Amino acid sequence: MTSPDLPLAYPSKASLGSRSFAQKASSFAGGFAKRLRRLLPALALLLFSAQFVLFVWNLNRGGARRDDELAAVVAPVRPSIGKTALASAVPSSTVVALPTPTSTSTSVEDVNSPHYRFSTGTTKNAYAFFGTDNGYTCSMLVAIAKLLETNPDPAIDIVFLYTGSVVPEMLDAFNALGSKYKNKFLTVQVQFDKALLHDQDYYKYCGVKLYVYSLYQYDRVILMDSDGFPLHNLDHLFSLPSTPIAAGRDYWDHTQGKLSAAFIVVEPSELNFNTVIAYMLKTKTYEMDVLQDAFPERPVLLPPEYVCLNTHWESFNLFPFPEKTLEDLYNKRCMYLHFSAVYNLKPHNKRPEEILKYSPGTPFLLMQQYVAWWAVADKVCPPLFHKEQQEKWAQEVAEREASG
């Protein structure tokens, strides 16, 4: 016998309201747990993203271990600078705010410190450059000419470190440039130990720059790579806290693990020179690694604007600088411009028209930097350099045409 159909029974509001508090709480907890399970993947992704952002931020701060006294990072306070003369726009007395010494006394412990320097009552500083062939020496002459446009203190010497491969014509061009200015120009031939030659041809003579520590007659020396040039006055860096090495980090490498040796401020001394040469002989590595290992606890870190790669004007990337435009980055922020764009093309290798022949899409602002470089090179580099450069370019064109 079939049971008669019964109407469906829905719970009434009264019956719902009669549930105990425990039942209501249990129902709410179950619903909340279900919603939480759905949100867990999103929460995990949000937490990971926050950790990643914090990680990158810490890297960009260049978090190297260093003494509290030497943890000072130069904080230039520069006025707005346009394309006018930089000498009047950036007075050296207001360029940088530096920490004041905590004590003026000299204790026995200070004197016995391996980095202590006896004061002679006067300070002597220098800008130094190095050249290992005619191309880089011409580039050095351009860098010196651009430096002199910033009106450095006439009491600061200009030193040219060179190897035996630099020909007399290039030395004559250096002296000719020096005859036009009040700064004293000096040449120092480096008796380079062949044991210091690097295995990679590109870095073969990278150890030459370590000889800047042998310029014992100076209290402090600023050494910058020849394949770049300064954009603003740099004299304020001679007032940094005492340290064997001040340099920026390689911000273009997001690991932020090494000092950049393209622009360094050093204190020459026999101890410091022997230290870096010993590390170079032991490791046969790059000069930036030597500086990192030789003085791991002692560097003063410079902000990234002291080595601005010109790849920013190739990739249109402003990281890690706060400027909103590439024009402002060049005119207001960068203190020293280092040429590494167009597949690491150094400016002395090709003229602007030669770059455009095979790289017609090179950005305009980037090309302007090569144009500015060559405008100076045509004035300060000897005919020998221009002849060699033209011969190399003709050979490259012939090889490209032969290969189709």
KOLTORDO-653195 format. One record per residue (C-alpha): residue in three letters; x, y, z. Coordinates in steps of 0.5 Angstrom, whole numbers, padded with zeros to 4 digits, always signed. Layout:
<atoms>
AlaXYZ ...
</atoms>
This chain:
<atoms>
Met+0000+0000+0000 Thr+0003+0007-0002 Ser+0004+0012+0003 Pro+0000+0018+0002 Asp+0004+0024+0000 Leu+0006+0029+0006 Pro+0007+0036+0005 Leu+0014+0038+0006 Ala+0015+0041+0013 Tyr+0019+0048+0013 Pro+0022+0050+0020 Ser+0018+0056+0022 Lys+0021+0063+0025 Ala+0019+0061+0032 Ser+0023+0054+0031 Leu+0029+0058+0029 Gly+0029+0063+0034 Ser+0028+0057+0039 Arg+0035+0054+0038 Ser+0040+0055+0043 Phe+0046+0060+0044 Ala+0051+0054+0043 Gln+0047+0052+0036 Lys+0048+0059+0034 Ala+0055+0060+0035 Ser+0057+0053+0032 Ser+0053+0055+0026 Phe+0057+0061+0026 Ala+0063+0058+0027 Gly+0062+0053+0021 Gly+0061+0058+0016 Phe+0066+0063+0018 Ala+0071+0057+0018 Lys+0069+0055+0011 Arg+0070+0063+0009 Leu+0077+0063+0012 Arg+0079+0057+0008 Arg+0077+0060+0002 Leu+0081+0066+0003 Leu+0087+0063+0006 Pro+0090+0062-0001 Ala+0089+0070-0002 Leu+0092+0071+0005 Ala+0098+0067+0004 Leu+0100+0071-0003 Leu+0099+0078+0000 Leu+0104+0076+0006 Phe+0109+0073+0001 Ser+0108+0079-0003 Ala+0109+0084+0003 Gln+0115+0080+0005 Phe+0118+0080-0002 Val+0117+0088-0002 Leu+0121+0088+0005 Phe+0126+0084+0002 Val+0127+0088-0004 Trp+0127+0095+0000 Asn+0132+0092+0005 Leu+0137+0090-0001 Asn+0136+0097-0004 Arg+0138+0100+0003 Gly+0145+0096+0002 Gly+0145+0093+0008 Ala+0152+0092+0009 Arg+0155+0091+0016 Arg+0160+0097+0018 Asp+0162+0101+0024 Asp+0157+0106+0027 Glu+0162+0111+0026 Leu+0163+0109+0019 Ala+0155+0108+0017 Ala+0155+0115+0015 Val+0152+0115+0008 Val+0153+0122+0004 Ala+0147+0126+0003 Pro+0148+0131-0002 Val+0143+0137-0001 Arg+0143+0140-0008 Pro+0139+0146-0011 Ser+0135+0145-0017 Ile+0140+0145-0023 Gly+0139+0146-0030 Lys+0143+0146-0036 Thr+0147+0153-0034 Ala+0154+0153-0031 Leu+0155+0148-0025 Ala+0160+0152-0022 Ser+0155+0158-0020 Ala+0149+0153-0018 Val+0153+0148-0014 Pro+0157+0152-0009 Ser+0162+0146-0006 Ser+0161+0149+0001 Thr+0153+0147+0001 Val+0154+0141-0003 Val+0154+0136+0003 Ala+0152+0135+0010 Leu+0157+0131+0014 Pro+0157+0128+0021 Thr+0162+0132+0026 Pro+0167+0128+0029 Thr+0165+0125+0036 Ser+0172+0127+0039 Thr+0178+0131+0037 Ser+0183+0128+0042 Thr+0188+0123+0040 Ser+0189+0117+0044 Val+0194+0111+0044 Glu+0189+0107+0042 Asp+0188+0111+0036 Val+0195+0112+0034 Asn+0196+0104+0034 Ser+0189+0103+0030 Pro+0191+0100+0023 His+0187+0106+0019 Tyr+0190+0111+0023 Arg+0194+0117+0019 Phe+0198+0122+0023 Ser+0196+0129+0021 Thr+0201+0134+0018 Gly+0197+0140+0020 Thr+0195+0140+0012 Thr+0191+0136+0008 Lys+0193+0134+0000 Asn+0188+0131-0004 Ala+0187+0129-0011 Tyr+0183+0127-0017 Ala+0186+0120-0020 Phe+0185+0117-0027 Phe+0188+0111-0030 Gly+0189+0109-0037 Thr+0192+0103-0040 Asp+0191+0104-0048 Asn+0190+0110-0052 Gly+0183+0109-0053 Tyr+0182+0109-0045 Thr+0187+0115-0044 Cys+0183+0119-0049 Ser+0177+0117-0045 Met+0180+0119-0039 Leu+0182+0126-0042 Val+0175+0127-0043 Ala+0173+0126-0036 Ile+0178+0130-0034 Ala+0176+0136-0038 Lys+0169+0135-0036 Leu+0171+0135-0028 Leu+0175+0141-0030 Glu+0168+0144-0032 Thr+0165+0143-0025 Asn+0171+0148-0022 Pro+0174+0144-0017 Asp+0179+0147-0012 Pro+0185+0149-0015 Ala+0189+0146-0010 Ile+0187+0139-0011 Asp+0192+0135-0016 Ile+0190+0131-0022 Val+0194+0125-0023 Phe+0194+0120-0029 Leu+0196+0113-0027 Tyr+0199+0110-0033 Thr+0202+0103-0036 Gly+0208+0103-0041 Ser+0203+0101-0046 Val+0200+0109-0047 Val+0204+0112-0052 Pro+0208+0119-0051 Glu+0203+0123-0055 Met+0197+0121-0050 Leu+0202+0124-0044 Asp+0203+0130-0048 Ala+0196+0131-0049 Phe+0195+0130-0042 Asn+0200+0136-0040 Ala+0197+0140-0046 Leu+0190+0140-0042 Gly+0194+0141-0035 Ser+0197+0148-0038 Lys+0190+0151-0039 Tyr+0188+0150-0031 Lys+0191+0152-0024 Asn+0191+0145-0022 Lys+0197+0141-0022 Phe+0197+0135-0027 Leu+0202+0129-0025 Thr+0203+0123-0029 Val+0205+0117-0025 Gln+0207+0111-0029 Val+0205+0104-0025 Gln+0210+0099-0025 Phe+0205+0093-0026 Asp+0206+0086-0023 Lys+0205+0082-0028 Ala+0202+0077-0023 Leu+0196+0082-0022 Leu+0194+0081-0029 His+0187+0078-0030 Asp+0185+0072-0034 Gln+0179+0075-0037 Asp+0182+0080-0043 Tyr+0176+0086-0041 Tyr+0179+0086-0034 Lys+0186+0085-0035 Tyr+0189+0091-0032 Cys+0183+0092-0027 Gly+0188+0091-0022 Val+0192+0098-0024 Lys+0187+0102-0020 Leu+0189+0099-0014 Tyr+0195+0103-0015 Val+0192+0109-0013 Tyr+0193+0107-0005 Ser+0201+0108-0007 Leu+0200+0115-0008 Tyr+0202+0116-0001 Gln+0203+0124-0001 Tyr+0196+0125-0001 Asp+0191+0124+0005 Arg+0185+0123+0000 Val+0184+0121-0007 Ile+0178+0120-0011 Leu+0179+0115-0017 Met+0174+0115-0022 Asp+0174+0110-0028 Ser+0176+0113-0035 Asp+0169+0111-0039 Gly+0165+0116-0036 Phe+0165+0123-0033 Pro+0163+0127-0027 Leu+0157+0132-0028 His+0157+0136-0022 Asn+0163+0138-0017 Leu+0165+0133-0013 Asp+0170+0136-0008 His+0165+0135-0002 Leu+0167+0128-0002 Phe+0174+0130+0001 Ser+0171+0131+0007 Leu+0168+0124+0008 Pro+0169+0121+0015 Ser+0176+0117+0015 Thr+0176+0110+0012 Pro+0180+0106+0007 Ile+0175+0106+0002 Ala+0168+0110+0000 Ala+0164+0107-0005 Gly+0157+0106-0008 Arg+0154+0099-0009 Asp+0152+0096-0015 Tyr+0145+0098-0015 Trp+0144+0095-0022 Asp+0145+0088-0019 His+0139+0087-0015 Thr+0143+0082-0010 Gln+0146+0089-0008 Gly+0152+0085-0006 Lys+0158+0088-0008 Leu+0162+0095-0008 Ser+0162+0098-0015 Ala+0170+0100-0016 Ala+0168+0105-0022 Phe+0168+0111-0017 Ile+0172+0110-0010 Val+0175+0115-0005 Val+0181+0112-0002 Glu+0186+0114+0004 Pro+0193+0112+0001 Ser+0198+0109+0006 Glu+0203+0103+0006 Leu+0198+0099+0010 Asn+0192+0100+0005 Phe+0196+0099-0001 Asn+0200+0092+0002 Thr+0193+0090+0004 Val+0189+0090-0003 Ile+0195+0088-0007 Ala+0196+0082-0002 Tyr+0188+0080-0003 Met+0189+0081-0011 Leu+0195+0076-0011 Lys+0192+0071-0007 Thr+0185+0071-0010 Lys+0186+0074-0018 Thr+0179+0076-0018 Tyr+0176+0083-0020 Glu+0178+0090-0016 Met+0171+0091-0014 Asp+0172+0084-0010 Val+0179+0086-0007 Leu+0176+0092-0004 Gln+0170+0089-0001 Asp+0174+0083+0002 Ala+0180+0087+0004 Phe+0176+0092+0008 Pro+0169+0088+0010 Glu+0168+0092+0016 Arg+0170+0099+0014 Pro+0167+0102+0008 Val+0163+0109+0007 Leu+0157+0107+0003 Leu+0156+0113-0003 Pro+0149+0114-0006 Pro+0148+0111-0012 Glu+0148+0117-0016 Tyr+0156+0117-0015 Val+0155+0112-0021 Cys+0150+0113-0025 Leu+0150+0108-0031 Asn+0147+0111-0038 Thr+0143+0104-0039 His+0138+0108-0035 Trp+0137+0112-0042 Glu+0137+0106-0046 Ser+0132+0102-0042 Phe+0128+0108-0039 Asn+0128+0105-0032 Leu+0129+0110-0027 Phe+0130+0105-0021 Pro+0133+0107-0016 Phe+0132+0114-0016 Pro+0126+0118-0014 Glu+0126+0123-0020 Lys+0120+0123-0025 Thr+0124+0124-0032 Leu+0130+0122-0035 Glu+0132+0129-0036 Asp+0132+0131-0028 Leu+0136+0124-0027 Tyr+0141+0127-0031 Asn+0141+0134-0029 Lys+0139+0134-0022 Arg+0141+0127-0019 Cys+0147+0124-0022 Met+0154+0126-0020 Tyr+0158+0121-0024 Leu+0156+0118-0031 His+0158+0111-0033 Phe+0158+0109-0040 Ser+0155+0102-0040 Ala+0149+0102-0045 Val+0149+0099-0052 Tyr+0152+0093-0050 Asn+0157+0096-0046 Leu+0159+0100-0052 Lys+0165+0105-0049 Pro+0164+0112-0052 His+0171+0112-0055 Asn+0170+0106-0059 Lys+0165+0109-0064 Arg+0163+0116-0066 Pro+0155+0118-0065 Glu+0154+0117-0073 Glu+0157+0110-0073 Ile+0153+0108-0067 Leu+0147+0110-0071 Lys+0149+0106-0077 Tyr+0148+0099-0074 Ser+0143+0102-0068 Pro+0138+0107-0071 Gly+0133+0106-0065 Thr+0138+0108-0060 Pro+0134+0113-0056 Phe+0135+0121-0057 Leu+0137+0122-0050 Leu+0142+0117-0050 Met+0145+0119-0056 Gln+0146+0126-0053 Gln+0151+0123-0048 Tyr+0155+0120-0054 Val+0155+0127-0057 Ala+0157+0131-0051 Trp+0163+0126-0050 Trp+0165+0127-0057 Ala+0165+0134-0057 Val+0170+0134-0052 Ala+0174+0129-0055 Asp+0175+0132-0061 Lys+0178+0138-0057 Val+0183+0134-0052 Cys+0185+0128-0056 Pro+0191+0128-0060 Pro+0190+0126-0068 Leu+0193+0119-0066 Phe+0187+0117-0063 His+0182+0119-0068 Lys+0187+0116-0073 Glu+0186+0109-0069 Gln+0179+0110-0068 Gln+0177+0111-0076 Glu+0182+0105-0078 Lys+0178+0100-0073 Trp+0171+0103-0075 Ala+0173+0102-0082 Gln+0175+0095-0081 Glu+0169+0093-0077 Val+0165+0096-0083 Ala+0169+0092-0088 Glu+0168+0085-0083 Arg+0160+0087-0083 Glu+0159+0088-0090 Ala+0163+0081-0092 Ser+0159+0077-0087 Gly+0153+0080-0091 
</atoms>
